[in-house]
Amino acid sequence: MSVTIRNTYGTPHNVSDTNPAHVTSCDRYRLPLVGTIAPGNPGYEDMVEMLKDNGHDTRPEGYGLIFLESEEFSATYFGSIEQIEKYKRENVDGTATFDAQQGVTYAQWPHGKGWDEFLPRVFWNQAARGAIADGVGLVTAFAHTEVPGAEVIVYEFEGKWTHDSDPTQMVTYHCTACHMDTAHGGDVHENTGPDRRRWAARQARQHIVSAHRHGVGDKNSSCRPNGGEMLRAVNAVAKNRLGMTSNPLPDTDDVYCATKGPCSIIRELRAGVRPAVYRA
């Protein structure tokens, strides 16, 4: 059962012919990082191991690097140091281009020895580009195929894993049709780089595919509103055992989410307001 996933925010991406949750490329990228590596640099031998394994280690003097990123995809270009230094000189106003045919491009950004120390932590939302703060803001969003007006939204935010832990940058998705808590489902990720944002967006796409395949509310569907069942249970305990005369929590998921959950975060992000740190 095929489904077309439509963006309501962010850049449309190219996907597999057989799996709309699998992004294969993008037509437009940011180039957030540009640099060079050469023999003698810390970790150099480990960093070029991937090139050696694929028969691409052809520049004994070292490599110029361009790291590309979109909301749901990333790539790394290896060219000559001369080419990348020329690109940096010409890109003072941010309009320069480079010829990718002069080198080799790998999907995703590298990880492992050498690379983990070389690459800084980069967020999609950056204060220098007008974001509320680094790692705080919307990444992309998709129209829900089964519930008109609903969206599945991928966003970066500041959160805590536990009540007494330090805040950190996180990324996840939220469905405004079912208001599922992704924290309880293990779908909140530490926002360490483009691969984590790609994975969060993939999970958002999978959520839509599941809703399209099984319907909303089906036991086999990822999109299952619980109708406020847990909220009403908490309210009942508060009244019956604690003697409260009014509900401490809203009794519907959409109202709770709008006031205390992800919908409240997303509303503030869209308004350009920095949300409070969220307990994931």
N, C-alpha and C positions, 0 to 999 in steps of 0.2 A: 504494500500500500504506500504509494509515493505521496510526499507532502512537500509543498514549497514553503520555506520559512522566509518571511518578509521582515526586513528591518524597520523599526520605528525610530531608531536612533543609532547613529554610527554608520560605518561603511559596509555596504554589502560585500560579501566574500564569495569566492568560487568554491563549490562543494563537489564531493564525489557524486557520480551519476547514480550510484546505488545507495548512498547513505548521506542524507542531508545534514546529519550531525557532524560529518567529517569534512572540515575545511581543508582545501588543498592549496589555496593561494589567495592573493588579493591584488587588485590592480593599482592600489595606491599605498605607499608606505611612508612612515616617518623614518628618518635616519638619525636616531638620537645619540649614537656613539660612533666616533671615527678615531682610528688609532693605528699604531704600527707595532709589530713585534720583530725582534731580531735575535740571532744567536748571542748568548750571553745574558739575555733577559731572564729573570727568575721564572722557572717553569717552562722555558721555551721548548725543550725537547718533548715534554709531555703535551704541550699545546699543539704541536705540529704532527703528533702521532696520528690523528685522524686523517690528515692529508697523506701521510705515508701509506696508511692502510688502503687508501683509495687511489694510489698512484698519482697524487696531485702535489707532492712535495717537490716542486720544480724550481724554487727560488732560494738558493743557498744564502743570499743576503738578508732574507727575512720577508715579511709580508705586510702590506697595507690592508687594513681591515675596515669594513663598513658594516655596521649592525643595523638591520632593517626591522621595523616593527609596525604591525597594524593591530587593531583591536583583538583579532583572533589568530594571528599568524606572525611568524618571525623568521628571519633568515640572516645568514652571515656571508658576506662577500670577502673573498681572499684575492687580492690583486698585488701589483707591485707597490713597493714603498713610494716610488716616484709618482705613480698614478694617484695615490691617495694624498700625498703632500700637495700635488697640483690641485686636486679637488678641494682641499682645505683652503688653499690660497684663493681659489675662485669662488668659494662659497661664503664669502664674508657677508653677503646680503641674503643668504639662504636660498638662492635660486639656481645654484650650479647643479649639473647632472653628471653622471659617470657612466662609462661604457662597461656594462657587466660582462661583455664578451671577451674582455681582456684578461679575465680571471675566472674563478670558479665560485659558485654560490651553493651553500648548503642550507637546507631547511633547518630552522630553529637556531638558537644561540648555543654555543658549546658549553659544556659543563665538565667538571672534574679538575684534576690537578693542573695548576697553572691558571686555568680559566676562572675558577672560583675566586681567586685572589685578584685577577686582572679586571674582571667586570664589576662595575659598581651596581648597586641596586637601583633600578630604573622603574618608575611608575608610569602608567598611562596618563594620569592626571598630574600635572606638574604646575607648581605655583608660578614658575617662570613663564609658563604659557597661558596664564590667566586662570588656573584652577584655584579652588578655595584653599587647598594646601596640597603638598605632595602626597599622592596616594589617597586622595579623597575626592570622589566624584563618580559620575556614570561612565561606564566603558562602552556598552552597547545594549540594545534592547530589541526584542522581537515581538511581533504581533502573535497573540494566542490564536491558534487556528480554530478552536472550538467554542470560545467564549468571546463574543464581540466586545471590543473595547479593552479587553484584558491584555496584559503584556507579561513577558518574562524578561527581567531586567538584570543585567550584569553590572555590578558596581564595586568600587574600591571604598574602603572605610577604615576607620581606626577602631580596633576592638581589643578585648581581653579574653584570654582563654579561661581564666579563673578570676574570681572576685579580687584576689590580692596580687595578680600578676601585672606586669608592666604592659601598657598599651603597645600594640604593634599594628602594622598595616596588614589588612586582610582583603580578600576578594571572594565574592560569592554571587549567587543569583537569587532572584525572588520572583515568584509567580503571583500576580495580582488576582488570579482566578481562584486559587486554592489556599494561598497564604501559608504554604507549608514552611515549617521552620527548618531551614537548611542546616543550622547548627546541630540539630538532633540527628540529622541524616548523614552527617560527616561531610557535607558539601561546602564547608567554609574552609578556605585555604589561606595560609600565610602568603602574603603578596610579595614573593621574592623575585619575580621577573615575568617576562612575557609568556613563559610556558604555563605559569599558574593561571594567568588571565585567559589563555587559550583553553585550559582545562575547564575553568568555570563556565566559559561560553559554550563549550562542548556539552557540559551537563545541562545548561539551559536549553540547548537545541534538543538534547535527548528527552528532556521533560516535555517539550512540545510534540515530539514524535510519538512519545508514549500516550499523550492525551489524544492525539489524532488516531492512533491505532486502537486504543482500548476505550476511549471516551473519558469524560470527566466523572470521577467518582467511582469508577469500576475498581474492583479489588486488585486488578492487574495493572492499573494505571498509576503512573507516578503523580498524576494530578488528582488528588483526593481531598477535597474540602471535608473537614470533620464536623462542620456545622456548629462549632462552639461547644462541643461535648466536654472537652477538658476544662474549659472556662466555667461552664455551669457546675461541673463537679467541684472545682475549687470554691466557687461561690457558695455551694451547698454546705461544704465543710465549714466555711467561715461562719455561716449562719447557725448551723446545727451544733457545732462543737465550740465555737469561739463566741457565740452570742451576738454576732454582728447583726444589725438591723437592715443594712443595705449591702449590695454587692460590692466587694472590693475591686472586682475586675469587670470590664464590659462582658456581656454574655454572647457576643458574636465575634467571630474571628476577624472580620473586616474592620470592625470598630477597634478591637484590641490592636491589630496590626497598624492601624492609622494613628494610634496614640502612643503605643509603646513598642511596636515592632518595626520590621524592615520598611513598611510603607511610610512610617514617620521619618526614617532616615532618607529614603528616596525623595520624599516631598521637600526636605530641607536641601538636599543636594541640587534639586531642580531649581530651587529658589536662590541658590548661591550662598546658602548658610552652612557653616561648618557644624555638623551634628556632634552631639556629645559622644564620648567613647562608649561603644556598645559592648555589652557582655555577650560574647558569642556562645 
